[in-house]
Amino acid sequence: MTIIPLVTTSLITAWAIGHESLLRTWSLQTWIMVSVMLTITSSVALTPPTFLALVYGYFLGWIAMPLLFGLNLGAIALIYITANFFHAASVRDSLVRIYPQVSGLLRRFYQNELRVIFFAKLSPVLPFTITNLFFAVAGARLKQVLVGGMLGMVPRTVLAVWAGREARDIRYLLEHPNEGLWTKVILILLIAVSTLGMGYLFKDRRPA
């Protein structure tokens, strides 16, 4: 789930660079249909949503935001439903039996469910599918996953769309997605806030 997105991203990058003129001719209806397909591919770790936000921003600008929100929320729901179909609860119970310390982590997760999800989705470096699969296995409620996921994805999605919108050449954009001082500073801040937030929430503050 970490390596495969790198491969598919490279393939999509090469295809998009070679077919920029074709993508320019796509209507909004075509982008909507493509977004539905990409929702499915994102749920199986083939297309990272943040990468897609760069491409969408380049071709559609801010109009892409509703499509990206729908894509992200749809993929999150698909991962959650699929994980529960394959009995995520039994995986959680097995982990608790094998590693008793997991129960303490789950307890702290349940106490701060929405906030943990928010901080995890805020980070641009945590793999999309893996984090959502973790939430399903941990037993998070779907509503909390959707709300926390939506709130957490807003900053990095806006940043990616803005970067794509401001780019003048798709090849340079896709080969240098984090170009620019302010983009790098914001990415570092998002990673720092996400890491510190989750570290604080998972810290065991019970009296010894």
Helices and strands as residue ranges (DSSP letters): H 3-18, H 20-24, H 28-43, H 49-60, G 61-63, H 64-85, H 88-98, H 102-111, H 113-122, H 128-138, H 142-166, H 170-175, H 181-202
